[in-house]
Amino acid sequence: MRSFRRVCAVVLSGLALLGAVRLVVPAAGGPGGAPPGVARQLAFLRAALDDGAGTDAQALFPEGWFFAHALYGLARVELGMRQPAGKRAEALREARWALARLESPAGTAPFQAALTPAYGIFWQGWTNWLRGGVLALQPADRRDPAEAARFATASAAIGRAFDTSDSPFLPAYPGQAWPVDSTVAVASLRLHDALLPPRFAGTVSRWLDDVRQRLDPGTGLMPHRVELVTGAPTEVARATSQTMIQRFLVDIDPAFAREQYLRFRDRFVATPLGLGPAVREYPDGVDGPGDVDSGPLLLGVSLSATVVALGAAQAQGDAALAGALANYGDLVGLPADTPRTRRYALGVLPIGDAFLAWAKTARPWVADPPPPPPATVAWWWRLPLLALLLGVGMLLWLPDLSRLARRRRTERGGRLGRAERSASAAVGLLP
């Protein structure tokens, strides 16, 4: 029994040591660096998508299939942008594969073709952003003319929809609108104007003016959901949409984005139990239920929003928060590595790997990288977690340590007894 316990103690200590390493070794590459492990994550994700991971994700939430493929393609674009133009063939091939999946009948099936723009602003915005990413991977003088024309045509349809709407927030589904979806679409217009002859500056400017008039009064941020016709807020700002908004807003208007990001960080980033940064689903002081987007809320924290917030922080140059979130994710996300792949949560939910890979590769596509904001993550944030890991690693060794301490006390007592007897004997020999 003692031998079994010691084997378990060795295993537990090894896991605690591994956790400490994951907590300390940098896990985010920053806007210009190579994100650690992401290439192997994408190798796992592509194999998982071929095996039906998109269908599995669709069973979890209405956009599961779409997001699994879209985020895979976007992360491929991000990695390709970090490589010289002559070494982007794999990234371009995989991004085109993902884009073709989004434009296929399976990609449009959950959405309504009768909406304006067709299939709704969610489908249009994310698909157009990936179209722009595919073009961005190609040298300007060697871009595929058909792909450039398709990007221009889709952008024009999105621009017309915004220009003719009374609300800055277009429908994603019949009768329903979420500001985050329109934010992605407007970012794709800014990307158009960075890659092709510009034409949407007026549309973007009007959109920003209209958005500023419809912010959530409680937080000063974009609301989570709005009334379709007027765009008036109907639901308080929430992290599952805010973390994506902050990722894209920097490419639309950097100054407005910085203001919004600081508000978001102040109201949503927390340190539950003092054990590292995480993101609340609802702003500080507001409680609410979890849903299919946020997942179960633990102490008010949304794990999905925490993952996506890594990308928002990195896009805003907030290296302190992005690095902390990445290290925390490597600790609790249970990554499993092989020579070719990496998967989190033991590979049970590939859609989670898609979101994390996309978050770790975040950086502005249109705007210049912004200067870092004032840091809010203290240098010592890891210490409570490291202390906890030390306690876990020592837990099963306590009986042995206690036994060793008793033995040493006994041995010390024996030595003292012998010394006393020797001293007494010596005294008895004195005349």
N, C-alpha and C positions, 0 to 999 in steps of 0.2 A: 504493500500500500504506500509505504514511504517512497519507494522508487517511482511509482506512478505519479505521486504528487510532485516529485522533483522534475520529472519529465514535463508535466504540465507547467511547472514554474519556469522552466527553461523556455518553453513555447510562449508563455505569456510575457516573459521579459523580452524575448525577441520581438514580439508584436509591439510592445511598448516602445522599444528602441526604434523600430521601423516607423512608428507613428511620430516619434520625436524628430527623426530625420525628415520625414515628409512635412513636418511643421516648420522646419528651419531652412531646408534647401529651397531656393527660389523656384516657384511653380508658374510664374507668369513671365512671358518674354518681353512685355511692353509693346508699344506701337511699332517699333522697328526691329525687335528681336524675333528669334525663332521660338515660338511657344513650345515649351518642353512637352514632349509626348503627343502633340496634336496630330502629327503625321501618322503615327501608329494608331491613334484613335480613329482617324478617318479610314484607315485600312480595315479596321474592325467594322466600322459603320457601313462601309460599302458592301462588305460581305453580308452583314445583317440585313441591309436593304434588299439585296438579291434573294435573301431567304424569307422575305415577307415582313420585315420589321415595320415597314410603313403601314401595312394592314393592321398589325398589332397596335400601333400607335393610334390609328383611326378609331379603334375600339375604346380608347381612353378619352379622347376629346375630338370635337368635330373637325379640327384642322390638323389632326395628328399625322395623317399620311402626307399632307402638303408640307408641314413643317419639317418632317424627317428628311424629305428630299431637298427642300429649299435651303435649310441650314447646312446640310452637307455640301451643296453646291457653293454657297456663300463662303464657307470655311475653306473650300478648295481655292476659290478666288483669292481669299486673303493670303493663303500661303503662296500662291503664285505671284502675287504682287511683291512679295519679299524676295523673289528670285530675279536674276537677270532675264531680259526679254527672250534670250535664246534657250532658256531652260524652263519654259512655262507650258510645254506641250501636254504634260500629264494634267496639270491644273486646268488647262483650257478644255481638254477632252472630257474630264469629269464634270466640270461646270456645265458644259453643253449637254451632257447626259442628264444632269439634274434638271436643267431648264426644259429639255424635251419632255421629261416626266411631268413637270408642272403644267405644260401646255397640252398634255394628252387628255383624252376623255376621263381618265381616272383622276387627273389633277383638277379638272373643272367640275367633276361630278357633284361635290357638296354645295356648289354655288349656283346662283340664278343668272342665266344669260340675259334675262329681261331687265336687269338692273342697269343703272347709268352710273359709271361705265359698266360695260358688260361683265358679268360674274362678280360685280361688287368691288369696292375699293380695296378690300383686303387682298383678294386674289390679284388684282391689277397692280397694287403697290409692290408687293413682295416679288411678283414675277418680273415686273419692270426693273426693279433694283438688281435682280440677278442678270437680266439682259444687259444692263449697263456694266455689270461686273465682267461679263464675258467680253464685251467690247474693250474694257479697260485692260484686259490681259493682252490685247493685241496692239502692236505698234500702230500709231495713227495712220501711217501710209500703207498699211497692209491689212486693214480691217476687212472682214467679210462684208461686201456691200449689202447682201440680203439681211444680215443681222443688224447692220446699222439702220437700214430702212425700217425694219420691224420695230426697233427701239424708238425711232423717230415717230412712227405711226402710233404706237401705243402711248407714247408720251403726249402726243397731240390729243388723243382721246381723253386722257386723264386731265390735261389742262383745260379742255373744253368743259368737262364735267364740273371742275371747280369754278370756272368762270361763270357758269350759268346757274350755280347753286346759291341759295340764300344762306346756307350754313357752310362753314369751313370743314364740316365733318360729314363725309359722304357715307351712304349705307354700305355695309359689308354683307348684310342679309336683308331681306324685305322688312322694312319698318325698324331696323336696328342699326345704330351707328356707334362706333367707338373711336375716339380721337386718335388713338395710337395707329390705327390703320391708315388714316389720312396722312399722318405724319410720315409714314414710310413712303407713301405715294408722292408726297411733295418733295421728299428727299430724292426720289428718283428723277424728278424734274430738274432739280439742281444738278444731279449727276449728268443728265442730258446736256445741260448748258456748259458743263465742264468738258464733255467729250465731243459734242457736235456744235454747229453754229447755234448760239444762244437765242432763245425765244420765249422763255417763261419767267423772266424777272418780274414782270408786272403781276403775274398770277401768284408768284411766291410772296411778293410784298403785300398784296391784298389778303392773302391767306393769313399771314402773320398778324396783320392789323385785326382781322376778324377773330383770330384765336385769342388775342390779348383781351378782347371784350367778353370772352366766355370762359374765363378761368374759374376753377373751383374756388368759391369765396372763402372756404375754410383753410386752404393751404396755399392759394395763389398759383397752383399747378393746373395742368390740363385735367379735367375730370376723367373718370374711368369710362363713364357712359353718358350719352347726351340724348336729348329729344331730337328726333330726326329732322324735323322741318326747320326749327330755329337754331339748333345747336346748343340750346341751353343745358347746363349741367343737370343730370338726374341722379348721379351717383358720385360720391366723394372720390378724390384721387386715390388710386390703389397701386401697389407696387408691381403687380404683374403687368400692368400696362406702362407705368412710369419708367421701369427699367429699360423697356424698349424705346420709349419716347426719348429718353436721355441719350440712348445710343445713336439715334438718327438726327436729333435736333441740332447737334453740333455741325452737321453738314448743311443745314438750312440757314441758320443764323447763329454764328458762334457766340455773340454777345448775349442774346436772349437765352441761348442754351446754357451758358455759364450761370446766369441768374437762376434759371429753372433747376439746374443741377444742384446748386447750393441749397436751394429750398428743399429739394427732394432729399438730399443727404441729411439735412438737419431734422427732417420729420420722420424719416423711414429707417435710417441706419441705427441699429441698436446693438447692445452687447448683453444678451440674455445670460443671467447667472454670472456675468463677468468673464465668460469663457470665449471671447473672440467676437468679431463683428458678424452681424447677420442682418437681414432686411425684413422688417415687418410688412405684412400685407396691407395693413391700414396705418394711417399716420399716427404718430405718438398721441396718446389720449383718446383714440378711437378704437373700438373693438367691433369685430364683425365676423361672420362665418366664412369658412373656406369654401372653395368651389372647385370645379374641374380645372380651372386655370391655375389657381394658387396651390392646389393640393391641400392635404391636411395641415392645419396651422398648429405649431408647437410653440407655446409661449408667445403666440401672435406672429411667429416667423413663418414665411413662405420659403421653402427650399428652392422652388423653381425661380422665384424672384431674386433670391440670393445669388443663384448661378448667373442669371442674366445681368445682375447689377455689376458683376465683375467686368463685363464688357462695357457697360456704361461708364464705370470709373476709369477704365483704361482709355476709352475714347476721349475722356475729359482730362487726361494727363494726371489723374489721381493715382499715382503709382503706389502710394502707401496703402490705400484701401483696396486697390485691385490685387496687390501682392498678398495682403492679408486674407482676402476672400479666396484667392487661389490656393494658398497654403492650408487654410481651413478646409477647403473642399478636398484637397489631397489627403487630409487626415480622416475625415468622416465619410468620404465617398468610396472608400474601399477599392481603389484602383488595382486591377490585376494585369500584370505585364507578361507578354511573351516576346520573343525576339522581333516579331513583326507587328504586334498589335498591343493596344492598351484599351481596357474597358473599365468603366466605373460601375459601382453597384454590382460587381461580379458579372456584368453584361446582361442583367435581367431586363433593363429598360434602355435599349439603344437610343430612344428619343432623348433621354437625358444626356447621353454622350454627344448628340447632335447640338443641343443647346450649349453644353460646356465647351465643345470645340469652337463653336461660333463665338462664344464669349471671350475665350482666351486669345482669339486672333483679332480682336476689335481694334480698329483705328479709323480716323476720318478718311473718307474717300475723296471728298471735295475740298474741305477746309484744311488749312494748315493745322498741324498738331497744336492744341491750345497749351498755354503755360500751366504748370501744375497749380491747383488751388491750395489754400492753406490745409495742411494735413490735420486730420482729426483722429488718426489711429496712433496711439502712443507706442513708443519703441518697445515697451515691456509687455505688449498685449499677449505675447506667447507664454509668459511666465506662469500664469495660472494653469494653462493647459499642460505645460511641461511638468509642473509639479504634480498634476493629476496623473500624467503618464508614469512618472516616477513611482507614485503610490501604487498604481496598478501593477507595474513591473515588479515591485517588491512584495506584493501581497502574499503570494504563496511561499515566499522564502521566510516569512515571519516565524513559523515554528522552528526552522533550522537556526535562525538567528537567535531566537529565545533559548534554544537548547545550547548553543555555543556560548551564550552569555552565562548560563547557569554553570556550565562546565568550567569556564574561566573563573567564576566566583569560587567554585569548589576547589579548583587547583590553587587559587590565591589563598583560600583559607587553609589548605593543607600546608602550603609553604610557610604561612605565618605560624601555624601550630608547631611545625618542625623547628622553626627559628626560636620560638618561645621555649621549647623543650631543651634545645641546645643551650640557650641562655641560662636556663635553670640549672642544667647540669654543670655548666661552667661556674656558676655561683656556688654550687655545692662543693666543688673541688677547692674553693678558696680556703686558706687556713683560718 
